[in-house]
Amino acid sequence: QVQLVESGGGLVQAGGSLRLSCAVSGRTFSSYFMGWFREAPGKEREFVSGISGNGGTTYYADSVKGRFTISRDNANNTVFLQMNSLKPEDTAVYYCAARRWVASRSSNEYTYWGQGTQVTVSS
């Protein structure tokens, strides 16, 4: 069983930065495509960013491109989301998720999920 635990959320002013981490249990971390999603109150869960197993390919939603950076450390089974130039509209619960091998922007296609971490950006 794969378990995901997010950390790093919090309250930040607009224009500030946060770095989210997602620690993943298991021995085959590099075989998982990792994604970050977010869910704001009253809105559907949306794709934010994703990264291939070897870290060589990354994907971003248009709304975060140029501000957020995803990365992973396969030696330590961790994926990160560096969030810069944060805006109030980035306020949401952020989730990391894992699926075997293949990239996807669809939350329905992910097998494992973390519990989420709250990010609040004040104006």
Buried (B, 14 or more C-beta within 10 A) or exposed (E): EBEBBBEBBEEBEEEBEBBBBBBBEBEEBEEBBBBBBBBBEEEEBBBBBBBBBEBEEBBBBEBBEEBBBBBBEBEEBBBBBBBBEBBEEBBBBBBBBBBEEEBBBEBEEBEBBBEBBEBBBEE
